[in-house]
Amino acid sequence: MTTTYAVLSEGLEKRFGAVRALRGLDLAVAEGTVCGLLGPNGAGKTTAVRLLTTLLRPDAGSARVAGHDLVREAAAVRRRIGVTGQYASVDGDLTGRQNLRLFARLHRVRDTAARAGELLDRFGLTEAADRPAATLSGGLRRRLDLAASLVRRPDVLFLDEPTTGLDPAGRDRIWEAVRLLKEEGTTVLLTTQYLEEADRLADDIVLVDRGRVAHTGSPAELKALVGAYAEAVVAGADAVPVAAAVLDRLTGTEPVLDHERHTVGAVSTDPALTLPRLVRELDAAGVPLLDASLRPPTLDDVFLRLTGSKEIAA
Amino acid sequence: MSTTTPTTTGAARGPAPGTEMNPALRAYGLVHDGSAMLGRQLRRIGNNPGLLILTQTMPITMLLFFGYVFGSALAMPGEEYRAFLVPGLLVATAANGIMTGMFQAAQDTHRGVTDRLRTLPVSRAAVPLGQSVADVLVTAAGTVPLLLVGIAVGWRIEGGAAGAVGAVGLLLLFRFATTWIGIFLGLLTRNEEAAGQLGGATFILPLLSNAYIPAEGLPGWLRTVAEWNPISAVTTALRDLFGNAPVPDGAAWPVAHPVAGSLGWCALLLVVFVPLAVRRYAHGGR
């Protein structure tokens, strides 16, 4: 069986003056999956989304979105995508309902009033229905933005940092909506600066660094590449080197020492390393152990390891 | 894409690529989407009617202020000056289309509305077209209170109904043209505040015309500048069509032939700025 791809790009390049925002981006997003684009600020995530949603024209390379060539069949692509991002906004002077009806009409939806009503219900937007969008809270506004990009069910939905600036409750509602869309078969490409978001929502994560794909894999695969993070807090500065030697031996990686906080940490890729074993070994070496932990890797660790960049996003 | 490319979703659905090249479908798309965008603008005004009333009070204030303050200092009798001033203020207000068009386009761009619209399957000319048509309708409605106050201070239609209808038509055509200049400039600035500042500067344009004062009294070079200002041709045409003041002698061609001159100016502005604005909108400047 061949995989069908909702988004497929080859060597996408985009330059703004002297800045090469994208330098050959290859993406393959399988139909019906959620793909998370992660990368530090300036990595080219937003440029990639702007290219794939026909807002920008690539300088080189090609892409097909929902089966249509991005440049030659831009109008056909636009019929099949939905876009939500800070730069693609609803009209703040119109009410929630007026916005949804406008976008439904532009999408040639027959009964715009019925469609607007459905979306208002589905996204819990009743209180936004008759208020100007500019007066809505951040969470409501973001859900209205999302609803506006779904007036005609898109094949591919692009979400550029959909939960940035939202409180946890608002974030959870957006996450819930994305999961539901995925269940309905919509392909979702999202960019995010929240690792947890990519971890929770994405089937595949694409790490973007300096305009190129640095790594692709499922969250579990990416974490397996890095392993767990073992950490020990000891009593007194004298015990720090002793603990470091134990961690070095157990993990096979060079530990990071914090002499002020009397803490030693190291990344472990050894699945046999468990917390009891860590504690036993440290105790056997005579380390006055105050605290020990074996934390599963975060995507932060993954990012640091794979791109050498500490800053995932700002 | 090479032939080994895996199949992509949705390829078999929807109209064949290139359908949008069909002129009839394109025209339908323009009318459909343009009227949707027109509806958007009118709903915005409906949601915020105070703003509309505020913009209408400005020319009325200027009519009373200029009419009585300047009117008493000019050689022309006050009532005659006020009758002279009404067409000038109508045209000066119409020239504000640059300001409103620019502000609106810059605001939409700045706030991301333009980009959302650009990701939709919407006719490329429809968004600026809807905006400019809405603007013309608002101007038409706004002309009524100004004319009523004009009548109260002594202005009359003295040139017959046909002339008056022609005058209003010309005025609205001029507004349509200036709005497109504004939309282009707004898409270019992309910034509400910059557009607001720049828009304020358009206040100077009618001052360099015969809208408020007869251009005949200006020193030679300034008179030339004023008479080649499109506002002067349109103002003169309105005064002529309303029968308020004769066409001045020895003026530059557009003012000496005000109706032809006005139509020419409007055609020129539209031919230049409609394609510029549509292109700018379609490509987003990049």
Interface residues (C-beta under 8 A of the other chain):
Chain A: T2 T3 T4 Y5 A6 L8 E10 F16 E31 T53 T54 L55 L56 R57 S62 R64 A66 G67 H68 D69 R72 E73 A75 A76 R78 R79 R80 I81 V83 G85 Q86 Y87 A88 S89 V90 D91 G92 D93 L94 T95 Q98 L102 F103 R105 L106 H107 R108 P132 A148 D155 T187
Chain B: M1 T5 P6 T7 T8 T9 G10 A11 A12 R13 G14 P15 P17 G18 T19 E20 H32 D33 A36 G39 R40 R43 R44 N47 N48 D108 R111 G112 V113 D115 R116 L117 R118 T119 L120 P121 V122 H283 G284 R286
